[in-house]
Amino acid sequence: MSSVLVRRIASGTLVRSSNRLLAASLYSQCRILALNSQPYITKRTLYERPNLKLEEKPPKPSKHSFLEENLQEEKQPNTNNNPPNSLGLGTALINVVNKLQEVCSIIGTEINLPQLVVIGSQSSGKSSVIENLVGKDFLPRGAGLVTRRPLILQLTQTEGTEEWAEFGHKPGEKFNYEQIREEISNETDRTTGKNKGISAEPIFLKIYSPNVLSLTLVDTPGIARVPIGDQPTDIEDQLRKMIMGFINNPNCIILAVQAANSDLVTSDALKLAREVDPKGQRTIGVLTKLDLMDKGTDAMDVLLGKVFPLQLGYVGIVNRSQQDIINNKPVSQALVDESEWFRTHPVYQSISSHCGTHYLAVRCNKLLTKHIRECLPEVKNQVREMTKKTEKELELYGFPVSLNKTEQGWILMDILQKFTGQFRADIEGVQQDLDTTQVTGGARISYIFSVTLPHYYQKIGALDGLTDQQIRVALRNAAGPRPALFVPEKAFELLARRQIEKLKDPSMKAAELVLDELIRIITSFDQNTLSRFYVLRDRVIEISTHVLRKCLKPTNEMINALVDIESGYINTSNPSFNALKQINKPPSEEEKKKEVEHKSYEHEKEEEKKGGLFGFIFGGGNQQQSATQKPASKPSKSSDPPTVLRIEEDITDSERQQINLIKNLLTSYYDVSSRTLRDNVTKAIMHFLVNRSIN
């Protein structure tokens, strides 16, 4: 068995190394988040001292904090459509949150991380808004419901000129923008099929570019009401449930996208946002298609918050038209045209600095960074709890397993020694941590010997299955052709042997119960040693159970032999068995009562035969005499014995005394034999089953 286990350890089947790496990665990200979330770390500290420890005192803060400086920058928005050359606000902090989100998604742990969730009805312009934020055309387009799976988009601002993207399901593989569109379509079709099916499983996409501001966006499918293709009939309810799963996160910021050329009252995005954010504290309204509004109308009141007020306000956007998309108009040129449109528009020129895609990107970046700081206490508490759990899990994994065959063999032997040592300690009661709530281990085996087994013996009893009639027949058969003056010894031995042999089944049942307790000890063994090697754990339990069951066979054979030995020789000379005392023993109250009832019955029967006083006066006695003489006239009917001869006449006084004496003798000898047998069966179980399993 050892060689097999060693080979499996060497092959890695016994080590959950992937869980170990994920736990270590999560722990590392938690430490980084705790570092970047300190309130005194400023922008300069983040870049000049990336390895700042939590215990170190920070440099004296400047006049304004990091957040205040950027809030002051927000008062003077940059009208230039090109992103700034320096890294965006809170880039390091947002990147850490992105990494933490990626780790959590891999190990299946949910933390309420701050993020931007884009919601809106179908064809409201959500995809165009996201493409404008990235500055590239990379999302699938088409008629009907195009976005059929949530897209978690992590934008990371980098230095240099290189731009690339990576998908969560294909880590390490770089994609350009044309390949992104194709991969999103293929991955969506892989899960939902090619006939417009939907799925709540998100697609993770990371874009690295010097032309973006660091953001985390979740592009949700547009709200549709009429199912097409393979879409379910309750498509609206499923999409609504999918979107609510994202915006119910209290730490997310909602980007409610609404086309300006449709009535705001019918906005699905604002309706969903109000359900989870009734005060509008974490909702940004994004009005698209301002250039498509009817002449003479504008959305100035909506942008100023007079119609549907939101604390984070509204941002107006002008997307590319369908004709621009057909003509392959670059997004960068569309952003320049958008800025010029707002600057020269007679209504919106007064608020042009607070409209457009660039302002939306800066606004989202600052709000997300601010929101991260506001949510940090809660996130840190969640991360701290996960860190504690992860540290405990890492402790259970122990040291890494070497690839060296010799070292693996030593590790295996050490684990098996710990297992056998713990098994012995649980049986002998010398474990370090004694359970004070319930009886466990060897104490349960002792309970079987001292309580359960005697109860089984007492339940059978010395006279179990024996009636007075059976004892009477046994006495007559043992007497043979001569009437017995005393109790035949053969009848006593026959009945005693029969009762003793009934103790086989309860004795073997006790052995089965002890085996179950030994298996219970194995399966309830402290799993800290074997938890990291689950294949080894299952194999050890399987082999140990098999070994214990092999020990049960010689145990049962020994129990059979002990019962046969005890019933094979009825030792009436045993000092504990006093036959003379049983003969001279006065009848019990129950026996006296039965004797009185028997005499009363015999007297009544005799009176019936004589016919009583009136029978004697009126000749009943003669009739009885004649009646008794009638059978003598036909001796042939009663002279031949029947095929099956049974004793039907009533028990006589002499037979009653013999039956009571046999009962007393059987009870006395059964008590002696059951005590002897119980002691020997206990020793046999301990020797052949318990001690052999320990050794």
C-alpha positions as CSV (number, residue, x, y, z in Angstrom):
1,M,0.0,0.0,0.0
2,S,2.8,2.4,0.8
3,S,4.4,2.2,-2.6
4,V,1.1,2.9,-4.3
5,L,0.5,5.9,-2.1
6,V,4.0,7.2,-2.7
7,R,3.5,7.0,-6.5
8,R,0.2,8.9,-6.3
9,I,1.8,11.6,-4.2
10,A,4.6,11.9,-6.7
11,S,2.1,12.2,-9.6
12,G,0.4,15.1,-7.8
13,T,-3.0,13.4,-7.4
14,L,-2.9,13.7,-3.7
15,V,-2.0,17.3,-3.4
16,R,-4.4,20.1,-4.0
17,S,-1.7,22.5,-5.3
18,S,-4.1,24.6,-7.3
19,N,-6.1,25.5,-4.2
20,R,-2.9,26.3,-2.4
21,L,-1.8,28.7,-5.2
22,L,-5.2,30.3,-5.4
23,A,-5.2,30.8,-1.6
24,A,-1.7,32.3,-1.7
25,S,-2.7,34.6,-4.5
26,L,-5.8,35.8,-2.7
27,Y,-3.7,36.4,0.4
28,S,-1.2,38.4,-1.6
29,Q,-3.9,40.5,-3.2
30,C,-5.6,41.1,0.2
31,R,-2.3,42.5,1.5
32,I,-1.8,44.7,-1.5
33,L,-5.4,46.1,-1.1
34,A,-4.8,46.8,2.6
35,L,-1.6,48.6,1.6
36,N,-3.2,50.8,-1.0
37,S,-6.3,51.5,1.1
38,Q,-4.5,53.4,3.8
39,P,-6.1,56.9,4.2
40,Y,-2.7,58.6,4.5
41,I,-1.1,57.2,1.3
42,T,-1.1,60.0,-1.3
43,K,-0.5,59.9,-5.0
44,R,3.1,60.6,-4.6
45,T,3.5,57.9,-2.0
46,L,1.9,55.3,-4.2
47,Y,4.4,55.8,-7.1
48,E,7.6,56.6,-5.1
49,R,7.2,54.1,-2.4
50,P,5.3,51.1,-3.8
51,N,6.7,48.8,-1.1
52,L,5.5,50.9,1.8
53,K,4.7,48.7,4.8
54,L,1.7,49.2,7.0
55,E,3.7,49.7,10.1
56,E,5.8,52.5,8.6
57,K,4.8,56.1,9.2
58,P,3.9,58.0,6.1
59,P,5.4,61.3,5.1
60,K,3.6,64.3,6.2
61,P,0.6,64.9,3.9
62,S,0.4,67.9,1.7
63,K,-2.1,70.7,2.1
64,H,-4.8,68.8,0.2
65,S,-5.4,65.1,0.3
66,F,-5.3,63.0,-2.8
67,L,-9.1,63.0,-3.1
68,E,-9.4,66.7,-2.5
69,E,-6.8,67.5,-5.1
70,N,-8.7,65.5,-7.7
71,L,-12.0,67.0,-6.7
72,Q,-10.4,70.4,-7.3
73,E,-9.3,69.2,-10.7
74,E,-12.9,68.2,-11.4
75,K,-13.9,71.8,-11.1
76,Q,-11.7,72.6,-14.0
77,P,-12.4,69.8,-16.5
78,N,-10.0,69.2,-19.3
79,T,-11.7,70.0,-22.6
80,N,-9.1,68.2,-24.6
81,N,-10.4,65.0,-26.0
82,N,-7.2,63.1,-25.7
83,P,-6.5,61.3,-22.3
84,P,-3.8,62.9,-20.2
85,N,-0.2,61.5,-20.5
86,S,0.1,60.8,-16.8
87,L,-1.7,57.8,-15.2
88,G,-5.3,58.4,-14.3
89,L,-6.7,59.1,-10.9
90,G,-6.4,56.2,-8.5
91,T,-4.9,53.9,-11.1
92,A,-3.0,51.8,-8.6
93,L,-6.0,51.4,-6.4
94,I,-8.3,50.5,-9.2
95,N,-5.9,48.0,-10.6
96,V,-5.6,46.3,-7.2
97,V,-9.4,46.0,-7.0
98,N,-9.4,44.6,-10.5
99,K,-6.8,42.0,-9.5
100,L,-8.8,41.1,-6.4
101,Q,-11.9,40.7,-8.5
102,E,-10.1,38.4,-10.8
103,V,-8.8,36.2,-8.0
104,C,-12.3,36.1,-6.4
105,S,-13.9,35.1,-9.6
106,I,-11.4,32.2,-10.0
107,I,-11.9,30.7,-6.6
108,G,-15.6,31.4,-6.6
109,T,-15.6,33.9,-3.6
110,E,-17.9,36.9,-3.8
111,I,-16.8,40.2,-2.3
112,N,-18.9,43.4,-2.8
113,L,-16.2,45.2,-4.8
114,P,-16.8,48.7,-6.2
115,Q,-17.4,48.7,-10.0
116,L,-19.4,50.5,-12.7
117,V,-22.4,48.6,-14.0
118,V,-23.9,49.8,-17.4
119,I,-27.6,49.1,-17.8
120,G,-30.1,50.2,-20.3
121,S,-32.8,49.0,-22.7
122,Q,-32.0,47.3,-26.0
123,S,-30.6,49.8,-28.6
124,S,-30.1,52.5,-26.0
125,G,-26.5,53.0,-27.0
126,K,-24.7,51.1,-24.2
127,S,-22.2,49.5,-26.5
128,S,-21.4,52.8,-28.2
129,V,-20.8,54.4,-24.8
130,I,-18.3,51.7,-23.8
131,E,-16.5,51.9,-27.2
132,N,-16.3,55.7,-26.8
133,L,-14.7,55.2,-23.3
134,V,-12.1,52.8,-24.8
135,G,-11.7,54.8,-28.0
136,K,-11.9,51.8,-30.3
137,D,-14.5,49.9,-32.1
138,F,-14.3,46.4,-30.7
139,L,-17.8,45.2,-29.6
140,P,-20.1,42.9,-31.7
141,R,-22.9,44.7,-33.5
142,G,-26.0,43.6,-35.3
143,A,-29.8,43.5,-35.1
144,G,-31.7,42.3,-32.1
145,L,-30.2,41.4,-28.8
146,V,-26.4,41.4,-29.5
147,T,-25.1,41.5,-25.9
148,R,-26.3,38.1,-24.6
149,R,-23.8,37.6,-21.8
150,P,-22.5,40.1,-19.2
151,L,-19.1,41.6,-20.1
152,I,-16.8,42.5,-17.2
153,L,-14.4,45.0,-18.8
154,Q,-11.3,46.1,-16.9
155,L,-9.6,49.1,-18.4
156,T,-6.0,49.6,-17.3
157,Q,-4.0,52.7,-18.3
158,T,-0.4,51.9,-19.2
159,E,2.7,53.8,-20.2
160,G,4.1,53.5,-23.7
161,T,2.2,53.0,-27.0
162,E,1.3,49.3,-27.0
163,E,-2.4,48.3,-26.7
164,W,-3.6,44.8,-26.2
165,A,-6.4,42.8,-24.5
166,E,-6.7,39.5,-22.6
167,F,-9.7,37.3,-21.9
168,G,-10.2,35.5,-18.6
169,H,-10.9,32.2,-20.3
170,K,-7.6,32.6,-22.3
171,P,-5.0,34.0,-19.9
172,G,-1.7,35.1,-21.3
173,E,-3.0,35.3,-24.9
174,K,-3.0,38.8,-26.4
175,F,-5.8,40.0,-28.7
176,N,-6.1,43.1,-30.9
177,Y,-9.4,45.0,-31.2
178,E,-10.6,43.1,-34.3
179,Q,-9.9,39.8,-32.6
180,I,-11.7,41.0,-29.5
181,R,-15.0,41.3,-31.4
182,E,-14.6,37.8,-32.9
183,E,-13.7,36.2,-29.6
184,I,-16.6,37.7,-27.8
185,S,-19.0,36.4,-30.4
186,N,-17.4,32.9,-30.3
187,E,-17.4,32.7,-26.5
188,T,-21.0,33.9,-26.4
189,D,-22.1,31.3,-29.0
190,R,-20.2,28.6,-27.1
191,T,-22.3,29.1,-24.0
192,T,-25.6,30.3,-25.4
193,G,-25.7,28.8,-28.9
194,K,-26.0,30.7,-32.2
195,N,-29.7,31.4,-32.1
196,K,-29.9,34.4,-29.7
197,G,-29.8,32.4,-26.4
198,I,-28.7,34.2,-23.2
199,S,-26.5,33.3,-20.3
200,A,-25.7,34.9,-16.9
201,E,-22.1,33.6,-17.0
202,P,-19.9,36.7,-17.5
203,I,-17.0,37.2,-20.0
204,F,-13.9,38.7,-18.4
205,L,-12.0,41.1,-20.7
206,K,-9.0,43.2,-19.7
207,I,-7.8,46.0,-22.0
208,Y,-4.4,47.6,-21.6
209,S,-3.9,50.9,-23.3
210,P,-2.2,54.3,-22.7
211,N,-5.4,56.0,-24.1
212,V,-7.9,54.8,-21.5
213,L,-8.5,55.8,-17.9
214,S,-8.5,52.9,-15.3
215,L,-12.1,51.8,-14.9
216,T,-14.0,48.6,-14.2
217,L,-17.2,48.3,-16.2
218,V,-19.9,45.6,-16.4
219,D,-21.8,45.7,-19.7
220,T,-25.1,44.0,-19.1
221,P,-27.5,42.7,-21.9
222,G,-30.2,45.2,-22.9
223,I,-33.7,44.7,-21.6
224,A,-35.8,42.9,-24.2
225,R,-39.4,41.9,-23.9
226,V,-40.1,39.8,-27.0
227,P,-38.2,36.5,-27.2
228,I,-36.7,35.5,-30.5
229,G,-34.7,32.4,-31.6
230,D,-33.8,30.1,-28.7
231,Q,-34.6,32.8,-26.1
232,P,-36.9,31.7,-23.3
233,T,-40.5,32.9,-23.1
234,D,-39.7,34.8,-19.9
235,I,-36.7,36.6,-21.5
236,E,-37.6,39.9,-19.8
237,D,-37.7,38.3,-16.3
238,Q,-34.4,36.5,-16.8
239,L,-32.7,39.6,-18.1
240,R,-34.1,41.6,-15.2
241,K,-32.9,39.0,-12.7
242,M,-29.5,39.0,-14.3
243,I,-29.1,42.8,-14.1
244,M,-30.4,42.9,-10.6
245,G,-27.7,40.5,-9.6
246,F,-25.1,43.1,-10.4
247,I,-26.8,46.4,-9.3
248,N,-27.9,44.9,-6.0
249,N,-24.3,45.2,-4.9
250,P,-24.4,48.2,-2.6
251,N,-20.8,49.1,-3.7
252,C,-21.4,49.4,-7.4
253,I,-22.1,52.7,-9.3
254,I,-24.9,52.4,-11.9
255,L,-24.6,53.9,-15.3
256,A,-28.2,54.2,-16.4
257,V,-28.1,54.7,-20.2
258,Q,-31.2,56.2,-21.8
259,A,-31.7,57.5,-25.3
260,A,-32.6,61.2,-25.3
261,N,-35.1,60.8,-28.2
262,S,-37.4,58.6,-26.1
263,D,-39.6,59.5,-23.1
264,L,-37.7,59.4,-19.8
265,V,-40.7,58.2,-18.0
266,T,-40.5,54.9,-19.8
267,S,-36.8,54.4,-19.1
268,D,-36.1,50.8,-18.0
269,A,-32.7,51.7,-16.8
270,L,-33.8,54.4,-14.4
271,K,-36.7,52.2,-13.2
272,L,-34.3,49.4,-12.3
273,A,-31.8,51.9,-10.7
274,R,-34.6,53.4,-8.5
275,E,-35.5,50.0,-7.1
276,V,-32.0,49.4,-5.7
277,D,-31.0,53.1,-5.3
278,P,-34.2,55.0,-4.5
279,K,-32.3,58.1,-3.4
280,G,-30.1,58.2,-6.5
281,Q,-26.9,58.3,-4.5
282,R,-24.9,55.9,-6.7
283,T,-26.6,56.3,-10.1
284,I,-25.2,58.4,-13.1
285,G,-27.6,59.1,-15.9
286,V,-26.2,58.9,-19.4
287,L,-28.3,60.5,-22.1
288,T,-27.4,59.3,-25.6
289,K,-28.6,60.3,-29.1
290,L,-29.0,63.9,-28.2
291,D,-28.4,64.8,-31.8
292,L,-31.4,62.7,-32.9
293,M,-34.0,64.6,-30.9
294,D,-36.8,66.3,-32.8
295,K,-36.2,69.9,-33.8
296,G,-37.3,72.4,-31.2
297,T,-36.8,70.0,-28.4
298,D,-33.8,69.5,-26.0
299,A,-32.9,67.6,-22.9
300,M,-31.5,70.5,-20.9
301,D,-33.9,70.0,-18.0
302,V,-33.0,66.4,-17.8
303,L,-29.3,67.1,-17.8
304,L,-29.8,69.7,-15.1
305,G,-31.7,67.2,-12.9
306,K,-35.0,69.0,-13.0
307,V,-37.1,66.0,-14.3
308,F,-35.6,63.0,-12.6
309,P,-33.0,64.2,-10.1
310,L,-29.9,62.1,-9.4
311,Q,-27.2,63.1,-6.9
312,L,-24.4,62.1,-9.3
313,G,-26.1,64.0,-12.1
314,Y,-26.4,63.3,-15.9
315,V,-23.9,63.3,-18.7
316,G,-24.9,63.9,-22.3
317,I,-23.3,61.8,-25.1
318,V,-23.4,61.9,-28.9
319,N,-22.6,58.5,-30.4
320,R,-21.7,57.6,-33.9
321,S,-24.7,57.2,-36.2
322,Q,-25.4,54.0,-38.1
323,Q,-24.2,55.6,-41.2
324,D,-20.9,56.5,-39.5
325,I,-20.5,52.9,-38.4
326,I,-21.2,51.7,-42.0
327,N,-18.6,54.2,-43.3
328,N,-16.1,52.9,-40.7
329,K,-15.7,56.3,-39.1
330,P,-13.0,56.1,-36.4
331,V,-14.1,56.5,-32.8
332,S,-11.3,59.0,-32.3
333,Q,-12.8,61.2,-35.0
334,A,-16.2,60.7,-33.6
335,L,-15.0,62.0,-30.2
336,V,-13.6,65.1,-31.8
337,D,-16.9,65.7,-33.6
338,E,-18.8,65.1,-30.4
339,S,-16.8,67.8,-28.5
340,E,-17.3,70.2,-31.4
341,W,-21.1,69.5,-31.5
342,F,-21.5,70.3,-27.8
343,R,-19.3,73.4,-28.0
344,T,-21.3,74.9,-30.9
345,H,-24.8,73.8,-29.9
346,P,-26.9,76.8,-29.0
347,V,-28.5,75.0,-26.0
348,Y,-25.8,72.8,-24.7
349,Q,-22.8,75.0,-25.2
350,S,-23.2,76.5,-21.7
351,I,-22.6,73.0,-20.2
352,S,-20.4,71.6,-22.9
353,S,-17.5,71.2,-20.4
354,H,-19.7,68.7,-18.5
355,C,-20.9,66.7,-21.5
356,G,-19.2,64.3,-23.8
357,T,-17.4,61.0,-23.6
358,H,-14.1,62.4,-22.2
359,Y,-16.0,64.1,-19.3
360,L,-17.9,60.9,-18.6
361,A,-14.6,58.9,-18.5
362,V,-13.0,61.4,-16.1
363,R,-16.2,61.6,-14.0
364,C,-16.5,57.8,-13.8
365,N,-12.8,57.4,-12.9
366,K,-13.0,60.0,-10.1
367,L,-16.3,58.6,-8.8
368,L,-15.1,55.1,-8.8
369,T,-11.9,56.0,-7.0
370,K,-13.9,58.0,-4.4
371,H,-16.4,55.2,-4.1
372,I,-13.6,52.7,-3.5
373,R,-12.3,54.9,-0.7
374,E,-15.8,55.1,0.8
375,C,-16.4,51.4,0.6
376,L,-12.9,50.4,1.8
377,P,-13.9,49.8,5.5
378,E,-16.5,47.2,4.4
379,V,-14.3,45.7,1.7
380,K,-11.4,45.5,4.1
381,N,-13.5,43.7,6.7
382,Q,-14.5,41.2,4.1
383,V,-11.0,40.8,2.9
384,R,-9.7,40.4,6.5
385,E,-12.2,37.6,7.1
386,M,-11.2,35.9,3.9
387,T,-7.5,36.3,4.8
388,K,-8.0,34.6,8.1
389,K,-9.9,31.7,6.5
390,T,-7.2,31.5,3.8
391,E,-4.4,31.5,6.4
392,K,-6.1,28.6,8.3
393,E,-6.4,26.7,5.0
394,L,-2.8,27.3,4.2
395,E,-1.8,26.0,7.6
396,L,-3.8,22.8,6.9
397,Y,-1.9,22.3,3.6
398,G,1.4,22.4,5.5
399,F,4.7,22.4,3.7
400,P,5.0,21.8,0.0
401,V,5.6,18.2,-1.1
402,S,9.0,17.6,-2.7
403,L,9.3,15.9,-6.1
404,N,12.1,13.7,-4.7
405,K,10.9,10.1,-4.4
406,T,12.8,9.5,-1.2
407,E,11.4,12.6,0.6
408,Q,7.9,11.7,-0.6
409,G,8.3,8.2,1.0
410,W,9.3,9.8,4.3
411,I,6.3,12.1,4.2
412,L,4.0,9.2,3.5
413,M,5.5,7.2,6.4
414,D,5.1,10.2,8.7
415,I,1.5,10.7,7.8
416,L,0.7,7.0,8.3
417,Q,2.5,7.0,11.7
418,K,0.4,10.0,12.8
419,F,-2.7,8.2,11.6
420,T,-2.0,5.0,13.5
421,G,-0.9,6.9,16.6
422,Q,-4.1,8.9,16.6
423,F,-6.1,5.7,16.2
424,R,-4.4,4.0,19.1
425,A,-4.8,7.2,21.3
426,D,-8.5,7.3,20.5
427,I,-9.0,3.7,21.6
428,E,-6.8,3.8,24.7
429,G,-8.1,7.2,25.7
430,V,-4.8,9.0,25.8
431,Q,-5.5,11.7,23.1
432,Q,-4.4,15.2,23.8
433,D,-7.8,16.8,23.4
434,L,-10.4,14.8,25.4
435,D,-14.0,15.3,24.3
436,T,-16.1,16.6,27.3
437,T,-19.5,16.6,25.4
438,Q,-20.0,12.9,24.5
439,V,-18.5,9.4,24.9
440,T,-16.1,8.6,22.1
441,G,-13.4,6.1,21.1
442,G,-12.6,3.2,23.4
443,A,-15.2,4.4,25.9
444,R,-17.9,3.4,23.5
445,I,-16.4,-0.1,23.2
446,S,-16.4,-0.4,27.0
447,Y,-20.1,0.6,27.0
448,I,-20.8,-2.3,24.6
449,F,-19.0,-4.8,26.9
450,S,-20.5,-3.5,30.2
451,V,-24.0,-2.5,29.2
452,T,-25.0,-3.7,25.7
453,L,-23.8,-7.3,25.9
454,P,-25.3,-8.1,29.3
455,H,-28.6,-6.6,28.1
456,Y,-28.6,-9.0,25.2
457,Y,-28.0,-11.9,27.5
458,Q,-30.7,-10.8,29.9
459,K,-33.1,-10.3,27.1
460,I,-32.8,-14.0,26.2
461,G,-33.1,-15.3,29.7
462,A,-32.7,-18.8,31.2
463,L,-36.2,-19.9,30.3
464,D,-36.6,-18.1,26.9
465,G,-38.7,-20.2,24.6
466,L,-39.4,-22.9,27.3
467,T,-42.9,-23.7,28.5
468,D,-44.0,-25.9,31.3
469,Q,-45.4,-28.4,28.8
470,Q,-42.0,-28.6,27.0
471,I,-40.2,-29.2,30.3
472,R,-42.7,-31.9,31.2
473,V,-42.2,-33.7,27.9
474,A,-38.4,-33.5,28.3
475,L,-38.7,-35.0,31.8
476,R,-40.7,-37.9,30.5
477,N,-38.5,-38.5,27.5
478,A,-35.4,-38.5,29.7
479,A,-37.0,-41.0,32.2
480,G,-37.3,-43.6,29.5
481,P,-39.4,-46.7,30.2
482,R,-39.1,-46.4,34.0
483,P,-41.0,-43.7,35.9
484,A,-38.5,-41.4,37.5
485,L,-38.5,-40.9,41.3
486,F,-36.2,-37.9,41.0
487,V,-35.4,-35.3,38.3
488,P,-33.5,-36.9,35.4
489,E,-30.1,-35.3,34.9
490,K,-30.2,-35.8,31.1
491,A,-33.3,-33.6,30.9
492,F,-31.5,-30.8,32.8
493,E,-28.4,-31.1,30.5
494,L,-30.4,-31.1,27.4
495,L,-32.4,-28.0,28.3
496,A,-29.3,-26.1,29.7
497,R,-27.3,-26.8,26.5
498,R,-30.2,-25.6,24.4
499,Q,-30.4,-22.3,26.3
500,I,-26.7,-21.6,26.3
501,E,-26.5,-22.1,22.5
502,K,-28.9,-19.2,22.1
503,L,-26.1,-16.8,23.3
504,K,-24.2,-17.1,20.0
505,D,-26.2,-14.5,18.1
506,P,-26.0,-11.7,20.7
507,S,-22.2,-12.4,21.2
508,M,-21.6,-12.0,17.5
509,K,-23.8,-9.0,17.4
510,A,-21.6,-7.4,20.1
511,A,-18.5,-8.1,17.9
512,E,-20.2,-6.4,15.0
513,L,-20.9,-3.3,17.2
514,V,-17.3,-3.1,18.2
515,L,-16.3,-3.3,14.6
516,D,-18.6,-0.4,13.8
517,E,-17.1,1.6,16.6
518,L,-13.6,1.0,15.2
519,I,-14.7,2.2,11.8
520,R,-16.3,5.2,13.4
521,I,-13.0,6.1,15.0
522,I,-11.3,5.9,11.6
523,T,-13.8,8.0,9.7
524,S,-14.0,10.6,12.5
525,F,-10.2,10.9,12.6
526,D,-8.8,14.4,12.8
527,Q,-8.5,15.3,9.1
528,N,-5.8,18.0,9.4
529,T,-3.1,15.5,8.5
530,L,-4.9,13.9,5.6
531,S,-7.0,16.9,4.3
532,R,-4.5,17.9,1.7
533,F,-4.2,14.4,0.4
534,Y,-7.8,13.5,-0.2
535,V,-7.0,10.4,-2.3
536,L,-4.7,9.1,0.4
537,R,-7.3,9.8,3.0
538,D,-10.0,7.8,1.1
539,R,-7.5,5.0,0.4
540,V,-6.4,4.8,4.1
541,I,-10.0,4.6,5.3
542,E,-10.8,1.9,2.7
543,I,-7.8,-0.2,3.5
544,S,-8.2,0.2,7.3
545,T,-11.9,-0.8,7.0
546,H,-10.9,-3.9,5.0
547,V,-8.3,-4.9,7.6
548,L,-10.8,-4.6,10.4
549,R,-13.3,-6.7,8.6
550,K,-10.7,-9.4,8.1
551,C,-10.1,-9.4,11.9
552,L,-13.9,-10.0,12.4
553,K,-13.8,-13.5,10.9
554,P,-11.4,-15.1,13.5
555,T,-13.3,-13.2,16.2
556,N,-16.6,-14.8,15.3
557,E,-14.9,-18.2,15.0
558,M,-13.6,-17.9,18.5
559,I,-17.0,-16.8,19.8
560,N,-18.5,-19.9,18.2
561,A,-15.9,-22.1,19.9
562,L,-16.5,-20.5,23.3
563,V,-20.2,-21.1,23.1
564,D,-19.7,-24.6,22.0
565,I,-17.2,-25.2,24.8
566,E,-19.6,-23.8,27.3
567,S,-22.5,-25.9,26.1
568,G,-20.5,-29.0,25.4
569,Y,-19.9,-29.8,29.1
570,I,-22.5,-29.0,31.7
571,N,-20.3,-28.7,34.8
572,T,-22.7,-29.2,37.7
573,S,-19.8,-29.3,40.1
574,N,-19.0,-25.6,39.5
575,P,-18.7,-23.9,42.9
576,S,-21.0,-21.1,41.7
577,F,-23.7,-23.7,40.9
578,N,-25.3,-25.2,44.1
579,A,-27.8,-27.9,43.0
580,L,-28.6,-28.9,46.5
581,K,-29.6,-25.4,47.3
582,Q,-31.9,-25.3,44.4
583,I,-33.5,-28.6,45.5
584,N,-34.1,-27.3,49.0
585,K,-35.1,-23.9,47.7
586,P,-38.6,-22.9,49.0
587,P,-41.1,-22.2,46.2
588,S,-41.5,-18.6,45.2
589,E,-44.7,-16.6,45.5
590,E,-45.4,-17.1,41.9
591,E,-44.9,-20.9,42.2
592,K,-47.2,-21.0,45.3
593,K,-49.9,-19.0,43.4
594,K,-49.7,-21.4,40.5
595,E,-49.9,-24.4,42.9
596,V,-53.0,-23.0,44.5
597,E,-54.6,-22.4,41.2
598,H,-53.7,-25.9,40.1
599,K,-55.2,-27.5,43.2
600,S,-58.4,-25.5,42.9
601,Y,-58.7,-26.6,39.3
602,E,-58.2,-30.2,40.3
603,H,-60.8,-30.0,43.0
604,E,-63.4,-28.5,40.7
605,K,-62.8,-31.2,38.2
606,E,-63.1,-33.9,40.8
607,E,-66.4,-32.4,42.0
608,E,-67.7,-32.5,38.4
609,K,-66.8,-36.2,38.2
610,K,-68.7,-37.0,41.4
611,G,-71.7,-34.8,40.5
612,G,-71.8,-33.2,43.9
613,L,-74.2,-33.8,46.8
614,F,-77.3,-33.9,44.5
615,G,-75.5,-36.3,42.2
616,F,-74.8,-38.7,45.0
617,I,-78.4,-38.5,46.3
618,F,-80.0,-38.9,42.8
619,G,-77.5,-41.5,41.6
620,G,-75.0,-39.3,39.9
621,G,-72.3,-41.3,41.4
622,N,-73.6,-44.5,39.9
623,Q,-73.9,-42.8,36.5
624,Q,-70.3,-41.6,36.9
625,Q,-69.2,-45.1,37.9
626,S,-71.0,-46.6,34.9
627,A,-69.5,-43.9,32.7
628,T,-66.1,-44.8,33.9
629,Q,-66.8,-48.4,33.3
630,K,-67.9,-47.9,29.7
631,P,-64.4,-47.4,28.2
632,A,-63.4,-50.7,29.7
633,S,-65.9,-52.4,27.5
634,K,-64.0,-51.3,24.4
635,P,-60.3,-51.6,25.3
636,S,-59.3,-51.8,21.6
637,K,-59.8,-48.1,21.0
638,S,-57.2,-47.0,23.7
639,S,-54.8,-49.8,23.6
640,D,-52.8,-48.8,20.5
641,P,-50.6,-45.7,20.8
642,P,-51.1,-43.0,18.2
643,T,-48.5,-42.0,15.6
644,V,-47.8,-38.7,17.4
645,L,-48.2,-39.1,21.2
646,R,-48.8,-36.0,23.1
647,I,-49.4,-35.5,26.8
648,E,-52.9,-34.1,27.2
649,E,-53.8,-34.9,30.8
650,D,-53.3,-32.3,33.4
651,I,-50.0,-31.8,35.2
652,T,-49.8,-33.7,38.5
653,D,-48.4,-32.4,41.7
654,S,-45.3,-34.5,41.3
655,E,-44.7,-33.2,37.8
656,R,-45.3,-29.6,39.0
657,Q,-42.5,-30.0,41.6
658,Q,-40.2,-31.4,39.1
659,I,-40.9,-28.6,36.6
660,N,-40.2,-26.0,39.2
661,L,-37.0,-27.7,40.2
662,I,-35.8,-27.8,36.6
663,K,-36.6,-24.1,36.2
664,N,-34.6,-23.2,39.3
665,L,-31.6,-25.4,38.2
666,L,-31.7,-23.8,34.7
667,T,-31.9,-20.3,36.0
668,S,-29.0,-20.9,38.3
669,Y,-26.8,-22.6,35.8
670,Y,-27.6,-20.1,33.1
671,D,-26.5,-17.2,35.3
672,V,-23.2,-19.0,35.9
673,S,-22.6,-19.8,32.2
674,S,-23.7,-16.4,30.9
675,R,-21.2,-14.6,33.3
676,T,-18.4,-16.9,32.2
677,L,-19.3,-16.6,28.5
678,R,-19.7,-12.8,28.7
679,D,-16.2,-12.6,30.2
680,N,-14.7,-14.9,27.6
681,V,-16.5,-13.2,24.7
682,T,-15.2,-9.8,25.8
683,K,-11.7,-11.1,26.0
684,A,-12.0,-12.7,22.6
685,I,-13.2,-9.5,20.9
686,M,-10.5,-7.5,22.6
687,H,-7.8,-9.9,21.5
688,F,-8.8,-10.8,18.0
689,L,-10.4,-7.5,16.9
690,V,-9.4,-4.5,19.0
691,N,-5.8,-5.4,19.9
692,R,-5.0,-6.7,16.4
693,S,-6.4,-3.5,14.8
694,I,-4.1,-1.4,17.1
695,N,-1.0,-3.5,16.4
